[in-house]
């Protein structure tokens, strides 16, 4: 599910609060992070994903991740959640 089209078609939660919530509650199956997002946020989500064995995909910028999610603004992170 690592291409642009499938990310738009999947059930996605966008943003740091939503993504962290989905990971903490065990609903996230994949997490996308923008490498230019706030370092503190990145460290938290990376650590949590490793601990919970969730696939982590790095995207070069928040603008690119936003486009992949089909939104007009940048996104720090997004989670693919179980249907």
Backbone as XML, in Angstrom:
<?xml version="1.0"?>
<chain id="A" units="angstrom">
  <residue number="1" name="UNK">
    <atom name="N" x="0.831" y="-1.186" z="0.000"/>
    <atom name="CA" x="0.000" y="0.000" z="0.000"/>
    <atom name="C" x="0.875" y="1.250" z="0.000"/>
  </residue>
  <residue number="2" name="UNK">
    <atom name="N" x="2.020" y="1.175" z="-0.580"/>
    <atom name="CA" x="2.978" y="2.252" z="-0.476"/>
    <atom name="C" x="2.950" y="3.242" z="-1.629"/>
  </residue>
  <residue number="3" name="UNK">
    <atom name="N" x="1.956" y="3.205" z="-2.493"/>
    <atom name="CA" x="1.958" y="4.199" z="-3.555"/>
    <atom name="C" x="0.885" y="5.251" z="-3.319"/>
  </residue>
  <residue number="4" name="UNK">
    <atom name="N" x="0.999" y="6.348" z="-4.065"/>
    <atom name="CA" x="0.138" y="7.499" z="-3.869"/>
    <atom name="C" x="-1.343" y="7.179" z="-4.004"/>
  </residue>
  <residue number="5" name="UNK">
    <atom name="N" x="-1.715" y="6.453" z="-5.027"/>
    <atom name="CA" x="-3.128" y="6.167" z="-5.280"/>
    <atom name="C" x="-3.745" y="5.355" z="-4.143"/>
  </residue>
  <residue number="6" name="UNK">
    <atom name="N" x="-3.053" y="4.328" z="-3.678"/>
    <atom name="CA" x="-3.625" y="3.494" z="-2.636"/>
    <atom name="C" x="-3.723" y="4.240" z="-1.308"/>
  </residue>
  <residue number="7" name="UNK">
    <atom name="N" x="-2.851" y="5.206" z="-1.076"/>
    <atom name="CA" x="-2.935" y="5.998" z="0.157"/>
    <atom name="C" x="-4.203" y="6.840" z="0.151"/>
  </residue>
  <residue number="8" name="UNK">
    <atom name="N" x="-4.579" y="7.370" z="-1.003"/>
    <atom name="CA" x="-5.816" y="8.142" z="-1.106"/>
    <atom name="C" x="-7.038" y="7.242" z="-1.006"/>
  </residue>
  <residue number="9" name="UNK">
    <atom name="N" x="-6.925" y="6.012" z="-1.445"/>
    <atom name="CA" x="-8.052" y="5.085" z="-1.432"/>
    <atom name="C" x="-8.243" y="4.393" z="-0.078"/>
  </residue>
  <residue number="10" name="UNK">
    <atom name="N" x="-7.198" y="4.355" z="0.724"/>
    <atom name="CA" x="-7.242" y="3.658" z="2.006"/>
    <atom name="C" x="-7.971" y="4.496" z="3.056"/>
  </residue>
  <residue number="11" name="UNK">
    <atom name="N" x="-8.303" y="3.860" z="4.159"/>
    <atom name="CA" x="-8.869" y="4.588" z="5.294"/>
    <atom name="C" x="-7.688" y="5.199" z="6.050"/>
  </residue>
  <residue number="12" name="UNK">
    <atom name="N" x="-7.577" y="6.526" z="5.965"/>
    <atom name="CA" x="-6.406" y="7.226" z="6.488"/>
    <atom name="C" x="-6.809" y="8.241" z="7.551"/>
  </residue>
  <residue number="13" name="UNK">
    <atom name="N" x="-6.024" y="8.309" z="8.602"/>
    <atom name="CA" x="-6.155" y="9.356" z="9.609"/>
    <atom name="C" x="-4.944" y="10.260" z="9.420"/>
  </residue>
  <residue number="14" name="UNK">
    <atom name="N" x="-5.191" y="11.551" z="9.227"/>
    <atom name="CA" x="-4.132" y="12.488" z="8.896"/>
    <atom name="C" x="-3.865" y="13.427" z="10.068"/>
  </residue>
  <residue number="15" name="UNK">
    <atom name="N" x="-2.584" y="13.695" z="10.318"/>
    <atom name="CA" x="-2.185" y="14.629" z="11.371"/>
    <atom name="C" x="-1.582" y="13.900" z="12.552"/>
  </residue>
  <residue number="16" name="UNK">
    <atom name="N" x="-0.812" y="14.636" z="13.335"/>
    <atom name="CA" x="-0.087" y="14.010" z="14.437"/>
    <atom name="C" x="-1.002" y="13.494" z="15.541"/>
  </residue>
  <residue number="17" name="UNK">
    <atom name="N" x="-2.001" y="14.266" z="15.925"/>
    <atom name="CA" x="-2.902" y="13.824" z="17.007"/>
    <atom name="C" x="-3.662" y="12.567" z="16.610"/>
  </residue>
  <residue number="18" name="UNK">
    <atom name="N" x="-4.242" y="12.584" z="15.402"/>
    <atom name="CA" x="-5.014" y="11.432" z="14.919"/>
    <atom name="C" x="-4.125" y="10.196" z="14.773"/>
  </residue>
  <residue number="19" name="UNK">
    <atom name="N" x="-2.928" y="10.408" z="14.203"/>
    <atom name="CA" x="-2.012" y="9.280" z="13.987"/>
    <atom name="C" x="-1.570" y="8.670" z="15.306"/>
  </residue>
  <residue number="20" name="UNK">
    <atom name="N" x="-1.148" y="9.501" z="16.246"/>
    <atom name="CA" x="-0.729" y="8.993" z="17.559"/>
    <atom name="C" x="-1.859" y="8.224" z="18.231"/>
  </residue>
  <residue number="21" name="UNK">
    <atom name="N" x="-3.061" y="8.752" z="18.144"/>
    <atom name="CA" x="-4.219" y="8.096" z="18.747"/>
    <atom name="C" x="-4.453" y="6.713" z="18.137"/>
  </residue>
  <residue number="22" name="UNK">
    <atom name="N" x="-4.375" y="6.615" z="16.811"/>
    <atom name="CA" x="-4.604" y="5.336" z="16.136"/>
    <atom name="C" x="-3.521" y="4.313" z="16.488"/>
  </residue>
  <residue number="23" name="UNK">
    <atom name="N" x="-2.278" y="4.770" z="16.585"/>
    <atom name="CA" x="-1.181" y="3.866" z="16.951"/>
    <atom name="C" x="-1.358" y="3.400" z="18.394"/>
  </residue>
  <residue number="24" name="UNK">
    <atom name="N" x="-1.632" y="4.331" z="19.299"/>
    <atom name="CA" x="-1.797" y="3.988" z="20.712"/>
    <atom name="C" x="-2.964" y="3.027" z="20.933"/>
  </residue>
  <residue number="25" name="UNK">
    <atom name="N" x="-4.028" y="3.184" z="20.153"/>
    <atom name="CA" x="-5.199" y="2.319" z="20.307"/>
    <atom name="C" x="-5.083" y="1.010" z="19.524"/>
  </residue>
  <residue number="26" name="UNK">
    <atom name="N" x="-4.008" y="0.857" z="18.758"/>
    <atom name="CA" x="-3.777" y="-0.388" z="18.039"/>
    <atom name="C" x="-4.519" y="-0.524" z="16.723"/>
  </residue>
  <residue number="27" name="UNK">
    <atom name="N" x="-5.020" y="0.583" z="16.162"/>
    <atom name="CA" x="-5.764" y="0.526" z="14.911"/>
    <atom name="C" x="-4.891" y="0.752" z="13.675"/>
  </residue>
  <residue number="28" name="UNK">
    <atom name="N" x="-3.716" y="1.342" z="13.838"/>
    <atom name="CA" x="-2.863" y="1.668" z="12.688"/>
    <atom name="C" x="-2.130" y="0.427" z="12.182"/>
  </residue>
  <residue number="29" name="UNK">
    <atom name="N" x="-2.092" y="0.281" z="10.848"/>
    <atom name="CA" x="-1.346" y="-0.822" z="10.246"/>
    <atom name="C" x="-0.066" y="-0.321" z="9.580"/>
  </residue>
  <residue number="30" name="UNK">
    <atom name="N" x="-0.075" y="0.937" z="9.127"/>
    <atom name="CA" x="1.097" y="1.590" z="8.537"/>
    <atom name="C" x="1.067" y="3.048" z="8.951"/>
  </residue>
  <residue number="31" name="UNK">
    <atom name="N" x="2.251" y="3.627" z="9.126"/>
    <atom name="CA" x="2.336" y="5.050" z="9.444"/>
    <atom name="C" x="3.307" y="5.711" z="8.479"/>
  </residue>
  <residue number="32" name="UNK">
    <atom name="N" x="2.889" y="6.835" z="7.920"/>
    <atom name="CA" x="3.708" y="7.651" z="7.029"/>
    <atom name="C" x="4.135" y="8.892" z="7.806"/>
  </residue>
  <residue number="33" name="UNK">
    <atom name="N" x="5.430" y="9.212" z="7.769"/>
    <atom name="CA" x="5.921" y="10.404" z="8.450"/>
    <atom name="C" x="6.697" y="11.274" z="7.477"/>
  </residue>
  <residue number="34" name="UNK">
    <atom name="N" x="6.529" y="12.591" z="7.625"/>
    <atom name="CA" x="7.275" y="13.550" z="6.813"/>
    <atom name="C" x="8.570" y="13.876" z="7.547"/>
  </residue>
  <residue number="35" name="UNK">
    <atom name="N" x="9.681" y="13.760" z="6.853"/>
    <atom name="CA" x="10.976" y="13.947" z="7.482"/>
    <atom name="C" x="11.247" y="15.394" z="7.895"/>
  </residue>
  <residue number="36" name="UNK">
    <atom name="N" x="10.487" y="16.345" z="7.356"/>
    <atom name="CA" x="10.683" y="17.735" z="7.755"/>
    <atom name="C" x="9.695" y="18.184" z="8.844"/>
  </residue>
  <residue number="37" name="UNK">
    <atom name="N" x="9.001" y="17.247" z="9.442"/>
    <atom name="CA" x="8.087" y="17.557" z="10.546"/>
    <atom name="C" x="8.901" y="17.809" z="11.821"/>
  </residue>
  <residue number="38" name="UNK">
    <atom name="N" x="8.230" y="18.295" z="12.837"/>
    <atom name="CA" x="8.861" y="18.585" z="14.130"/>
    <atom name="C" x="9.568" y="17.334" z="14.674"/>
  </residue>
  <residue number="39" name="UNK">
    <atom name="N" x="10.823" y="17.508" z="15.045"/>
    <atom name="CA" x="11.657" y="16.387" z="15.505"/>
    <atom name="C" x="11.065" y="15.689" z="16.724"/>
  </residue>
  <residue number="40" name="UNK">
    <atom name="N" x="10.513" y="16.452" z="17.638"/>
    <atom name="CA" x="9.922" y="15.875" z="18.853"/>
    <atom name="C" x="8.762" y="14.935" z="18.499"/>
  </residue>
  <residue number="41" name="UNK">
    <atom name="N" x="7.914" y="15.373" z="17.560"/>
    <atom name="CA" x="6.802" y="14.528" z="17.108"/>
    <atom name="C" x="7.307" y="13.279" z="16.403"/>
  </residue>
  <residue number="42" name="UNK">
    <atom name="N" x="8.295" y="13.471" z="15.526"/>
    <atom name="CA" x="8.853" y="12.331" z="14.792"/>
    <atom name="C" x="9.425" y="11.290" z="15.740"/>
  </residue>
  <residue number="43" name="UNK">
    <atom name="N" x="10.200" y="11.739" z="16.706"/>
    <atom name="CA" x="10.803" y="10.804" z="17.658"/>
    <atom name="C" x="9.749" y="10.006" z="18.410"/>
  </residue>
  <residue number="44" name="UNK">
    <atom name="N" x="8.666" y="10.682" z="18.795"/>
    <atom name="CA" x="7.606" y="10.016" z="19.546"/>
    <atom name="C" x="6.921" y="8.942" z="18.701"/>
  </residue>
  <residue number="45" name="UNK">
    <atom name="N" x="6.546" y="9.287" z="17.475"/>
    <atom name="CA" x="5.819" y="8.321" z="16.648"/>
    <atom name="C" x="6.721" y="7.179" z="16.185"/>
  </residue>
  <residue number="46" name="UNK">
    <atom name="N" x="7.976" y="7.484" z="15.867"/>
    <atom name="CA" x="8.919" y="6.437" z="15.448"/>
    <atom name="C" x="9.117" y="5.434" z="16.579"/>
  </residue>
  <residue number="47" name="UNK">
    <atom name="N" x="9.313" y="5.937" z="17.784"/>
    <atom name="CA" x="9.491" y="5.067" z="18.947"/>
    <atom name="C" x="8.259" y="4.200" z="19.184"/>
  </residue>
  <residue number="48" name="UNK">
    <atom name="N" x="7.104" y="4.801" z="19.109"/>
    <atom name="CA" x="5.847" y="4.079" z="19.331"/>
    <atom name="C" x="5.617" y="3.009" z="18.265"/>
  </residue>
  <residue number="49" name="UNK">
    <atom name="N" x="5.906" y="3.341" z="17.011"/>
    <atom name="CA" x="5.731" y="2.367" z="15.925"/>
    <atom name="C" x="6.681" y="1.192" z="16.076"/>
  </residue>
  <residue number="50" name="UNK">
    <atom name="N" x="7.909" y="1.469" z="16.455"/>
    <atom name="CA" x="8.877" y="0.375" z="16.664"/>
    <atom name="C" x="8.431" y="-0.529" z="17.795"/>
  </residue>
  <residue number="51" name="UNK">
    <atom name="N" x="7.964" y="0.077" z="18.863"/>
    <atom name="CA" x="7.522" y="-0.680" z="20.035"/>
    <atom name="C" x="6.332" y="-1.581" z="19.686"/>
  </residue>
  <residue number="52" name="UNK">
    <atom name="N" x="5.446" y="-1.089" z="18.830"/>
    <atom name="CA" x="4.230" y="-1.833" z="18.470"/>
    <atom name="C" x="4.356" y="-2.594" z="17.149"/>
  </residue>
  <residue number="53" name="UNK">
    <atom name="N" x="5.566" y="-2.564" z="16.579"/>
    <atom name="CA" x="5.849" y="-3.295" z="15.350"/>
    <atom name="C" x="4.951" y="-2.864" z="14.186"/>
  </residue>
  <residue number="54" name="UNK">
    <atom name="N" x="4.795" y="-1.559" z="14.012"/>
    <atom name="CA" x="3.979" y="-0.996" z="12.935"/>
    <atom name="C" x="4.907" y="-0.490" z="11.841"/>
  </residue>
  <residue number="55" name="UNK">
    <atom name="N" x="4.574" y="-0.826" z="10.597"/>
    <atom name="CA" x="5.388" y="-0.413" z="9.451"/>
    <atom name="C" x="5.432" y="1.112" z="9.368"/>
  </residue>
  <residue number="56" name="UNK">
    <atom name="N" x="6.650" y="1.658" z="9.223"/>
    <atom name="CA" x="6.865" y="3.100" z="9.175"/>
    <atom name="C" x="7.452" y="3.459" z="7.817"/>
  </residue>
  <residue number="57" name="UNK">
    <atom name="N" x="6.816" y="4.406" z="7.129"/>
    <atom name="CA" x="7.274" y="4.824" z="5.805"/>
    <atom name="C" x="7.640" y="6.303" z="5.870"/>
  </residue>
  <residue number="58" name="UNK">
    <atom name="N" x="8.859" y="6.624" z="5.459"/>
    <atom name="CA" x="9.334" y="8.002" z="5.497"/>
    <atom name="C" x="9.076" y="8.693" z="4.168"/>
  </residue>
  <residue number="59" name="UNK">
    <atom name="N" x="8.525" y="9.902" z="4.236"/>
    <atom name="CA" x="8.260" y="10.739" z="3.078"/>
    <atom name="C" x="9.119" y="11.989" z="3.244"/>
  </residue>
  <residue number="60" name="UNK">
    <atom name="N" x="9.659" y="12.499" z="2.143"/>
    <atom name="CA" x="10.633" y="13.587" z="2.239"/>
    <atom name="C" x="10.087" y="14.892" z="2.814"/>
  </residue>
  <residue number="61" name="UNK">
    <atom name="N" x="8.809" y="15.220" z="2.555"/>
    <atom name="CA" x="8.312" y="16.504" z="3.051"/>
    <atom name="C" x="6.836" y="16.432" z="3.442"/>
  </residue>
  <residue number="62" name="UNK">
    <atom name="N" x="6.436" y="17.398" z="4.262"/>
    <atom name="CA" x="5.043" y="17.493" z="4.686"/>
    <atom name="C" x="4.135" y="17.809" z="3.503"/>
  </residue>
  <residue number="63" name="UNK">
    <atom name="N" x="4.615" y="18.631" z="2.584"/>
    <atom name="CA" x="3.834" y="18.978" z="1.392"/>
    <atom name="C" x="3.562" y="17.722" z="0.563"/>
  </residue>
  <residue number="64" name="UNK">
    <atom name="N" x="4.597" y="16.907" z="0.365"/>
    <atom name="CA" x="4.441" y="15.674" z="-0.414"/>
    <atom name="C" x="3.469" y="14.713" z="0.264"/>
  </residue>
  <residue number="65" name="UNK">
    <atom name="N" x="3.584" y="14.571" z="1.573"/>
    <atom name="CA" x="2.680" y="13.679" z="2.301"/>
    <atom name="C" x="1.241" y="14.186" z="2.214"/>
  </residue>
  <residue number="66" name="UNK">
    <atom name="N" x="1.049" y="15.488" z="2.322"/>
    <atom name="CA" x="-0.285" y="16.065" z="2.168"/>
    <atom name="C" x="-0.879" y="15.729" z="0.815"/>
  </residue>
  <residue number="67" name="UNK">
    <atom name="N" x="-0.083" y="15.874" z="-0.236"/>
    <atom name="CA" x="-0.546" y="15.543" z="-1.591"/>
    <atom name="C" x="-0.905" y="14.058" z="-1.691"/>
  </residue>
  <residue number="68" name="UNK">
    <atom name="N" x="-0.074" y="13.207" z="-1.106"/>
    <atom name="CA" x="-0.348" y="11.768" z="-1.135"/>
    <atom name="C" x="-1.680" y="11.435" z="-0.462"/>
  </residue>
  <residue number="69" name="UNK">
    <atom name="N" x="-2.030" y="12.231" z="0.557"/>
    <atom name="CA" x="-3.280" y="12.012" z="1.290"/>
    <atom name="C" x="-4.464" y="12.686" z="0.613"/>
  </residue>
  <residue number="70" name="UNK">
    <atom name="N" x="-4.191" y="13.440" z="-0.447"/>
    <atom name="CA" x="-5.263" y="14.095" z="-1.176"/>
    <atom name="C" x="-5.747" y="15.380" z="-0.526"/>
  </residue>
  <residue number="71" name="UNK">
    <atom name="N" x="-4.875" y="16.029" z="0.261"/>
    <atom name="CA" x="-5.259" y="17.297" z="0.889"/>
    <atom name="C" x="-4.394" y="18.422" z="0.342"/>
  </residue>
  <residue number="72" name="UNK">
    <atom name="N" x="-4.870" y="19.651" z="0.496"/>
    <atom name="CA" x="-4.210" y="20.820" z="-0.082"/>
    <atom name="C" x="-3.083" y="21.377" z="0.787"/>
  </residue>
  <residue number="73" name="UNK">
    <atom name="N" x="-2.951" y="20.892" z="2.008"/>
    <atom name="CA" x="-1.930" y="21.389" z="2.934"/>
    <atom name="C" x="-0.975" y="20.261" z="3.301"/>
  </residue>
  <residue number="74" name="UNK">
    <atom name="N" x="0.123" y="20.624" z="3.943"/>
    <atom name="CA" x="1.089" y="19.618" z="4.364"/>
    <atom name="C" x="0.577" y="18.796" z="5.540"/>
  </residue>
  <residue number="75" name="UNK">
    <atom name="N" x="1.169" y="17.631" z="5.719"/>
    <atom name="CA" x="0.823" y="16.758" z="6.841"/>
    <atom name="C" x="2.106" y="16.201" z="7.443"/>
  </residue>
  <residue number="76" name="UNK">
    <atom name="N" x="2.204" y="16.233" z="8.754"/>
    <atom name="CA" x="3.386" y="15.714" z="9.438"/>
    <atom name="C" x="3.401" y="14.190" z="9.419"/>
  </residue>
  <residue number="77" name="UNK">
    <atom name="N" x="2.212" y="13.603" z="9.563"/>
    <atom name="CA" x="2.113" y="12.142" z="9.577"/>
    <atom name="C" x="0.701" y="11.702" z="9.250"/>
  </residue>
  <residue number="78" name="UNK">
    <atom name="N" x="0.580" y="10.459" z="8.870"/>
    <atom name="CA" x="-0.722" y="9.877" z="8.563"/>
    <atom name="C" x="-0.663" y="8.382" z="8.870"/>
  </residue>
  <residue number="79" name="UNK">
    <atom name="N" x="-1.794" y="7.828" z="9.242"/>
    <atom name="CA" x="-1.873" y="6.408" z="9.566"/>
    <atom name="C" x="-2.909" y="5.722" z="8.708"/>
  </residue>
  <residue number="80" name="UNK">
    <atom name="N" x="-2.556" y="4.560" z="8.197"/>
    <atom name="CA" x="-3.523" y="3.678" z="7.529"/>
    <atom name="C" x="-4.150" y="2.867" z="8.649"/>
  </residue>
  <residue number="81" name="UNK">
    <atom name="N" x="-5.467" y="2.872" z="8.718"/>
    <atom name="CA" x="-6.139" y="2.145" z="9.795"/>
    <atom name="C" x="-6.934" y="0.970" z="9.242"/>
  </residue>
  <residue number="82" name="UNK">
    <atom name="N" x="-7.149" y="-0.001" z="10.096"/>
    <atom name="CA" x="-7.904" y="-1.188" z="9.712"/>
    <atom name="C" x="-9.331" y="-0.802" z="9.375"/>
  </residue>
  <residue number="83" name="UNK">
    <atom name="N" x="-9.863" y="-1.461" z="8.373"/>
    <atom name="CA" x="-11.243" y="-1.177" z="7.930"/>
    <atom name="C" x="-12.242" y="-1.642" z="8.971"/>
  </residue>
</chain>
